[in-house]
Every structure is written in structure tokens, then in C-alpha cells.
Amino acid sequence: MVFSAEFLGLLLLITSAAALGLSIVVDVGRVSAEKAREAINQRQYDRKRAALAEWRQRTERKRSDLITLQARLTEYTGRRQKAQTEARALECSKVEMVHELGGEADGNCDVYWARLTAAANFAELERKDIVFSRQIWEYRNVAHIWAPSTDAAYAVLQNAFSARNGIACSPIVPLAHAPDPEAEVTAA
């Protein structure tokens, strides 16, 4: 079989057109696959961007919640500290240190009462000038003085507890006229 030049030209033309069409189809497929991949990447990007925005909003809400909780914690810690201080003060107010001074050698002695407190300069005094331990002055301290008169009771009290020791005392009264410790606690 003999092929004519026209037939071969036509065959070449058809083959060329088919190859060109096939290359166009391949290029179109490649371009459409690239577009599909780009669309998928864009959707993933948009999803991640939306997730990031949502995460930032949640983070901001959590941060504001954290600030609120920290403020509440500070408030509750302050309340707890205040309650502990009040409980300690109540506990200390129920403890009373009684210092008995003077002597009851003769039967003519009366018992006098005075409240003892730490003076304003107590914290500045040297250890050697302080009578007893510093810790006992955190509690309520009173003195029961056995003496024949108020003046004698005052002299005994000044001899034992003076301003030089950082101790201040209330006016001396007979023990029968001393204030009730329970009444002082409820009044405070």
C-alpha cells in the first residue's frame, strides 16, 4: 500500500492536531488541578484564620476571666487575713496575764487592780530593758497589787513596771471595781 503525499500530510496534520489537542487538554487539566489545589489551600487558610480569630477571642475571654478571678482571690485573701487577724485578736483578748505584786504578809492588805500595756516606745527599747518576754505583751496584762493603800500599790507597781521598761499602766482601782474582761471583749 502506497501512501500518497496528501494522505501523509493529512495524517501528519491530524496527528499534530491531536497532539496539540492532547497538550491543551493536559495543560487545562494541570491548570484546573492547580486551581483546585489553590482553592483547597485558600479554604484551609480561611479555616485556620477563622480558628485563630476564635482562639484569640477565647483567649481574651479567658484572660478577662483570669483577671476577675485574680481580683476575687485578692479580695478573698484579704478577707481571710482580716478574719484570721480578728480571730487572733479575739483569742488574745480572752487570754489575760495576771502579775501579782506586793505581799500579803500582814492582814491589812487590800488587793488593787491595774491594766498594763506596752508603751509607744516599746518596740524601740533594748532587750535588756524589757520585763519578761515581748510576746506576753501581745495579750491582755493586768496587775493585782497587794498593798495597804492606793499610794503604796502605786509605788509597788512603779517599782515592778516603769516607763523605763516600756510599760504603761492604767489608774489603780480596788479589785472589786476592776472592769470585767468579758465586757471589754464584747465592747471591742
C-alpha positions in Angstrom: 0.0 0.0 0.0 1.3 3.2 -1.1 0.6 6.3 0.8 0.3 9.4 -1.1 1.8 12.7 0.0 -1.6 14.1 0.6 -2.6 11.3 2.8 0.7 11.5 4.7 0.2 15.3 5.0 -3.3 14.8 6.2 -2.2 12.1 8.6 0.6 14.4 9.9 -1.9 17.3 10.2 -4.4 15.1 12.2 -1.6 13.7 14.4 -0.3 17.2 15.0 -3.8 18.5 15.8 -4.4 15.5 18.1 -1.0 16.1 19.9 -1.9 19.8 20.2 -5.3 19.0 21.5 -3.8 16.5 23.9 -1.3 19.0 25.1 -4.1 21.6 25.6 -6.2 19.0 27.5 -3.1 18.2 29.7 -2.4 21.9 30.2 -6.1 22.6 31.0 -6.1 19.6 33.4 -2.9 20.9 35.0 -4.3 24.4 35.3 -7.6 23.1 36.7 -5.7 20.9 39.2 -3.6 23.9 40.2 -6.8 26.0 40.7 -8.4 23.2 42.7 -5.3 22.9 44.9 -5.3 26.7 45.3 -9.0 26.7 46.3 -8.3 23.9 48.8 -5.4 25.9 50.3 -7.5 29.0 50.4 -10.2 27.2 52.3 -7.7 25.8 54.7 -6.2 29.2 55.1 -9.7 30.7 55.8 -10.5 27.9 58.3 -7.2 28.4 60.1 -7.7 32.2 60.1 -11.2 31.8 61.5 -9.9 29.3 64.1 -7.2 31.8 65.0 -9.7 34.6 65.4 -11.9 32.4 67.5 -8.9 31.3 69.6 -7.9 34.9 70.2 -11.5 35.7 71.3 -11.4 32.8 73.7 -8.0 33.8 74.9 -9.2 37.3 75.5 -12.3 36.0 77.4 -10.1 33.6 79.5 -7.7 36.5 80.2 -10.6 38.7 81.4 -11.9 35.7 83.5 -8.4 35.3 84.9 -8.2 38.9 85.8 -11.6 38.7 87.5 -10.5 35.5 89.4 -7.3 37.1 90.5 -9.2 40.1 91.8 -11.6 37.8 93.7 -8.6 35.8 95.0 -7.0 39.0 96.3 -10.3 40.1 97.8 -10.8 36.7 99.5 -7.2 36.5 100.7 -7.7 40.0 102.3 -10.9 38.8 103.9 -9.2 35.6 105.1 -6.3 37.7 106.5 -8.8 40.0 108.2 -10.7 37.1 109.7 -7.5 35.5 110.9 -6.4 38.8 112.5 -9.8 39.2 114.2 -9.7 35.6 115.4 -6.2 36.1 116.7 -7.2 39.3 118.4 -10.3 37.6 119.9 -8.0 34.7 121.1 -5.5 37.2 122.5 -8.3 39.2 124.2 -9.5 36.1 126.0 -6.0 35.4 127.5 -5.2 37.5 130.5 -1.8 37.6 132.1 -2.1 38.4 135.8 1.0 39.8 137.5 0.7 39.5 141.3 2.8 42.1 143.2 3.3 43.0 146.8 2.8 40.7 149.7 0.1 39.6 151.9 2.3 39.2 155.0 0.1 41.2 157.2 -3.7 41.0 157.2 -4.2 44.7 156.5 -3.5 44.5 152.7 -6.1 45.2 150.1 -6.0 44.0 146.5 -5.7 46.6 143.8 -6.0 46.3 140.1 -4.2 48.0 137.1 -4.1 47.2 133.5 -0.6 47.0 131.9 0.1 47.8 128.3 3.2 48.3 126.1 4.1 51.9 125.8 4.6 53.7 122.5 8.3 53.3 122.7 8.2 49.6 123.5 9.4 48.4 120.0 12.4 50.7 120.2 13.7 49.5 123.6 16.7 47.2 124.0 16.1 43.7 125.0 17.7 44.1 128.5 15.2 46.9 129.4 12.1 44.8 128.7 10.5 43.0 131.6 9.6 39.4 130.6 9.2 38.3 127.0 8.0 40.7 124.3 5.3 38.1 123.3 3.4 38.3 126.6 2.6 42.0 125.9 0.6 41.0 122.9 -2.0 39.6 125.4 -4.1 41.4 128.0 -1.9 42.1 131.0 -3.2 43.1 134.5 -1.6 43.5 137.8 -3.0 42.5 141.2 -1.3 44.5 143.8 -1.4 43.6 147.5 -0.9 46.8 149.4 -2.3 48.7 152.4 -3.3 51.8 150.3 -3.6 53.1 146.8 -0.3 55.1 147.1 1.5 52.1 148.3 0.1 50.0 145.5 1.2 52.6 143.0 4.7 52.6 144.5 4.9 48.8 144.2 3.6 48.9 140.6 6.1 51.6 139.6 8.9 49.6 141.2 8.0 46.5 139.1 6.8 48.1 135.9 8.1 51.5 135.0 8.0 53.6 131.8 11.8 52.9 131.5 10.7 49.3 130.8 8.3 50.4 128.1 5.2 49.5 130.2 2.3 51.9 130.7 -0.3 51.2 133.4 -3.9 52.4 133.9 -5.1 54.1 137.0 -5.1 51.8 140.1 -8.5 50.8 141.4 -9.6 48.3 144.0 -10.0 44.8 142.6 -13.8 44.9 143.3 -14.1 47.9 140.9 -11.9 46.4 138.1 -13.6 46.2 134.7 -14.9 42.8 133.6 -12.7 41.3 130.9 -15.6 39.7 129.1 -17.4 43.1 128.9 -14.2 44.7 127.4 -14.0 41.9 124.7 -17.6 42.4 123.6 -17.2 46.2 123.7 -14.1 46.0 121.4 
